[in-house]
Amino acid sequence: MAKTKSHRVSPSLDMTPMVDLAFLLVTFFMLTATAVTKEPIAVDAPSATTEIKIPSVNIITITVSKEGAIFFNVDGKYTRQTVIQKMGEKYGVPFNNEQIQTFSVLPSVGLPVGNLPQYLDLPSEERDRVKQPGIPADSLNNQLGDWVVFARTTNPKVYVAIKGDKDASYPAVKKVIKTLIDKKVLRFNLITNLEKPA
C-alpha cells in the first residue's frame, strides 16, 4: 500500500484581534488623558525630601513667580465660569459670554480684574506673548483673596496649593500666605519637586 504524502500548510496568525486591541488601547488613552495647558510662567519649585500627593482635581493653585508676580488657577470649567462672573460683579467689570468661555479653558491668570476683558479678547497667540504683572494682593487691593473666596464658595471641596519659584522672594510668598489666613484658609499645601537621592 502506497503512502500518501500530506501537504504541509504553513501556519498563519490572524493579526486582526491584535490590531483591534491596539486601537482600543490608543482610543482609551486618548479619551482619558488630560491635556497639559501651557502656563504663562515657568516656575522652578524648590525640592523637598518628603512626598505627599496633592489631588489632581478640585484644586486651587496659587503660583508665585521668581519676580514675585502672583497667578491664580482653579480647575473645573463650571467653577471658573462662576468665579469670573462673581469677580466681574464685585469689581464692576462686565464679561460677555465669549470672554467667560475663553477664561474657562485658560491656564493660570495673573492680571488685575480690570485688565481681563482686553486680555480675553486677544487671539491665543497674542495672549501667550502678554507679560502678566500678577494679581494684586496688597492690603488696599487684595484681588487674590476674592479669587480664593469665590472659588471656595463655588466649589467647597477645593484644596489650596501654593507653587512658588525657589528664587521667589520671601515677602511675596508671605503675602500669599497672609491672604489665605485672612480669608480663613488655614490648610494649604506647598508644591515642591522631589529631591533626588544622592
C-alpha positions as CSV (number, residue, x, y, z in Angstrom):
1,M,0.0,0.0,0.0
2,A,1.4,3.3,-1.1
3,K,1.8,6.1,1.5
4,T,0.1,9.4,0.7
5,K,2.1,12.4,1.5
6,S,0.1,15.1,3.3
7,H,0.6,18.7,2.2
8,R,2.3,20.9,4.6
9,V,0.4,24.0,5.4
10,S,2.4,26.9,6.8
11,P,0.9,28.2,10.0
12,S,-0.8,31.6,9.8
13,L,-1.5,34.0,12.5
14,D,-4.6,36.3,12.3
15,M,-3.4,39.7,13.5
16,T,-6.9,41.3,13.3
17,P,-7.6,40.9,17.1
18,M,-4.2,42.3,18.0
19,V,-4.8,45.4,15.8
20,D,-8.2,45.9,17.3
21,L,-6.8,45.7,20.8
22,A,-4.1,48.2,19.9
23,F,-6.6,50.7,18.5
24,L,-8.8,50.2,21.6
25,L,-5.9,51.0,23.9
26,V,-4.9,54.1,21.9
27,T,-8.5,55.3,22.0
28,F,-8.8,54.7,25.7
29,F,-5.6,56.6,26.5
30,M,-6.6,59.5,24.2
31,L,-10.1,59.8,25.9
32,T,-8.9,59.5,29.5
33,A,-5.7,61.7,29.2
34,T,-5.8,65.3,30.3
35,A,-4.2,67.9,28.1
36,V,-1.3,69.9,29.6
37,T,-2.0,73.6,29.2
38,K,0.8,76.0,28.7
39,E,1.3,78.0,31.8
40,P,2.1,81.8,31.4
41,I,5.2,81.5,33.6
42,A,7.8,78.8,34.2
43,V,8.3,78.0,37.9
44,D,11.3,76.1,39.3
45,A,9.8,74.8,42.5
46,P,12.1,74.1,45.5
47,S,13.0,70.5,46.3
48,A,11.8,68.5,49.3
49,T,12.6,65.1,50.7
50,T,9.1,64.0,51.6
51,E,6.4,63.2,49.1
52,I,2.7,63.9,49.8
53,K,0.4,63.6,46.8
54,I,-2.0,66.5,46.3
55,P,-5.3,65.8,44.5
56,S,-5.4,66.2,40.7
57,V,-8.9,67.6,40.8
58,N,-10.7,70.2,43.0
59,I,-7.6,72.3,43.5
60,I,-6.8,76.0,43.6
61,T,-3.2,76.6,42.5
62,I,-1.6,79.9,43.5
63,T,1.7,80.4,41.7
64,V,4.4,82.9,42.7
65,S,7.0,83.7,40.0
66,K,10.7,84.4,40.5
67,E,9.8,88.2,40.2
68,G,7.1,87.9,42.9
69,A,4.1,88.0,40.5
70,I,1.1,86.0,41.7
71,F,-1.0,83.8,39.4
72,F,-4.3,82.1,40.2
73,N,-5.8,78.9,38.8
74,V,-8.7,76.7,39.7
75,D,-9.8,73.6,37.9
76,G,-13.3,72.9,36.7
77,K,-14.9,74.7,33.8
78,Y,-18.2,75.5,35.7
79,T,-16.2,76.7,38.7
80,R,-14.0,79.0,36.5
81,Q,-17.1,80.4,34.7
82,T,-18.9,81.2,38.0
83,V,-15.8,82.7,39.7
84,I,-15.1,85.1,36.8
85,Q,-18.7,86.2,36.8
86,K,-18.6,86.9,40.6
87,M,-15.3,88.8,40.2
88,G,-16.8,90.9,37.4
89,E,-19.9,91.7,39.6
90,K,-17.7,92.7,42.6
91,Y,-15.3,94.9,40.6
92,G,-17.9,96.3,38.1
93,V,-16.2,94.7,35.1
94,P,-18.7,93.2,32.6
95,F,-17.7,89.9,30.9
96,N,-19.5,88.7,27.8
97,N,-20.3,85.0,27.2
98,E,-17.3,84.6,24.8
99,Q,-14.9,86.0,27.3
100,I,-16.3,83.8,30.1
101,Q,-15.9,80.7,27.8
102,T,-12.3,81.7,26.9
103,F,-11.5,82.1,30.6
104,S,-12.9,78.7,31.5
105,V,-10.3,76.9,29.4
106,L,-7.2,79.1,30.1
107,P,-4.4,78.2,32.4
108,S,-3.3,80.4,35.3
109,V,-4.2,84.1,35.2
110,G,-2.0,86.8,36.6
111,L,-3.8,90.1,35.8
112,P,-5.9,92.6,37.7
113,V,-9.6,92.0,37.0
114,G,-9.9,95.3,35.1
115,N,-7.4,94.1,32.5
116,L,-9.0,90.7,31.9
117,P,-11.6,91.7,29.2
118,Q,-8.9,93.1,26.9
119,Y,-6.7,90.1,27.5
120,L,-9.5,87.6,26.9
121,D,-10.4,89.3,23.6
122,L,-6.9,88.7,22.2
123,P,-6.2,85.8,19.9
124,S,-4.5,82.9,21.6
125,E,-1.1,83.5,20.0
126,E,-1.1,87.1,21.3
127,R,-2.3,86.1,24.7
128,D,0.8,83.8,25.0
129,R,3.0,86.8,24.4
130,V,1.4,89.1,27.1
131,K,3.6,89.5,30.1
132,Q,1.2,89.3,33.1
133,P,2.1,91.5,36.0
134,G,0.4,89.3,38.6
135,I,-2.8,89.6,40.7
136,P,-2.8,92.4,43.2
137,A,-2.6,91.1,46.8
138,D,-1.9,94.3,48.7
139,S,-3.8,95.3,51.8
140,L,-5.7,98.0,49.9
141,N,-6.4,96.0,46.8
142,N,-6.4,92.2,47.6
143,Q,-8.0,90.7,44.5
144,L,-6.2,87.4,45.2
145,G,-8.3,87.0,48.4
146,D,-11.5,87.5,46.4
147,W,-10.4,84.9,43.7
148,V,-9.9,82.4,46.5
149,V,-13.1,83.1,48.4
150,F,-15.3,83.0,45.2
151,A,-13.6,79.7,44.1
152,R,-14.2,78.1,47.6
153,T,-17.9,79.3,47.7
154,T,-18.5,77.9,44.2
155,N,-16.8,74.6,45.0
156,P,-16.4,73.9,48.7
157,K,-14.4,70.8,48.1
158,V,-11.3,72.6,46.6
159,Y,-7.9,72.3,48.2
160,V,-5.4,75.2,48.1
161,A,-1.8,74.7,46.9
162,I,1.0,77.3,46.6
163,K,3.6,76.8,44.0
164,G,6.4,79.2,44.4
165,D,9.6,79.5,42.5
166,K,12.7,78.6,44.5
167,D,14.1,82.0,43.8
168,A,10.9,83.9,44.7
169,S,11.3,86.5,47.5
170,Y,10.1,85.6,50.9
171,P,7.8,88.7,51.2
172,A,5.9,87.6,48.0
173,V,5.2,84.2,49.4
174,K,4.4,85.6,52.8
175,K,1.8,87.9,51.2
176,V,0.0,84.9,49.7
177,I,0.0,83.0,53.0
178,K,-1.2,86.1,54.9
179,T,-4.0,86.5,52.3
180,L,-5.1,82.8,52.8
181,I,-5.0,83.2,56.6
182,D,-7.1,86.4,56.4
183,K,-9.6,84.5,54.3
184,K,-9.8,81.7,56.9
185,V,-7.9,79.2,54.7
186,L,-5.8,77.6,57.3
187,R,-4.9,74.3,55.4
188,F,-3.0,74.5,52.2
189,N,-0.2,72.6,50.5
190,L,3.2,73.8,49.2
191,I,4.1,72.3,45.8
192,T,7.7,71.2,45.6
193,N,9.9,68.9,43.5
194,L,11.0,65.6,45.0
195,E,14.7,65.7,45.9
196,K,16.7,63.1,44.1
197,P,18.7,60.8,46.5
198,A,22.4,61.3,46.4
